[in-house]
Amino acid sequence: MTTSVLIPWHRDRRASLRLYAGFVRLAFLKFLAYRLRYYTGVVSYTIFVTGNAYLYKALYASRPVAAGVEIGGLSLPEMITYIAVAWIGRSFTFNNIDRTLAMQVQQGEIAMQLIKPLHPQTVMMFEAVGEAAFRLLMFTLPIMLVVVPVYGIQGPPDPALYGWTVLSFALAFLMGSQLNFMVGCLAFDLKNINGVIRAKNISLDFLAGVLVPFTFFPGWFQTVVGWLPFQGLSYVPVTIYLGKRTGDELALALTLQVAWALALFIAGRLLWNRAMRRVTVQGG
């Protein structure tokens, strides 16, 4: 008499990479179908940069000559560059993980995600990579082609900072994605989190330093935000581009970004596990 032994199902690493690469590709193609919406975004982002640029030009023009030409350690050309690079970076790092997860919870689609042999957090991360690739080609680069020549955006003082800036914005993308996933997990308890998402988007533009550089604030505020994850979403990459972080300070900033990316990933996984113990499915 022969006995059969059930062998646990296992997917090797190469197969996993091919599978998740498929999610990247599908997300890119999905957003490609709505590319006209992003063309209008080029106009809106240009308007954002223009409005902020003229606001700071007026601020610098109001300063007495005796007070110097810098505010918060930034000259006017650096300030204009700061604004442009911050909004250009935001066009790449932004994603809709929170809205996607909230919609799946509200419509009951999350049930189909739970029965798949894949972790939704990992799947959404790779889908966000596909979205970021689309935004880079169809959104970020067109914005650069418009904003850079119009405002004469200056390059970094050291060409090597281009690479460090790209790395920092990539880490900012990872951090932002995990923050969005954590916000999306709130839908399991709150059901409708549209208001939370809007408040989060507005707050992050401020807390990440997109709207106002942290050097404009008191020292105690700079010390506090220096150890929070939010500055890594925009302020750190932009100040690296401007050459304000070099040597040990540059290494510390990148290390903190890596640490926060890992910490937020773990926090998102814990929040997901908690939500799974209380999940209820709507719709169907």
Protein Blocks (a to p, Z undefined) as FASTA:
>chain_A
ZZdddddddddfklmmmmmmmmmmmmmmmmmmmmmmmmmmmmmmmmmmmmmmmmmmmmmm
mpcfklojaehhiafklmmmmmmmmmmmmmmmpccklmmmmmmmmnopmmmmmmpccdfk
lmmmmmmmmmmmmmmmmmmmmmmmmmmmmnopacdfblklmmmmmmmmmmmmmmmmmmmm
mmmmmmmmnopamlmmmmmmmmmmmmnommpcfklpcfklmmmmmmpmklmmmmmmmmmm
nopaghjlmmmmmmmmmmmmmmmmmmmmmmmmmmmmmgcceeZZ
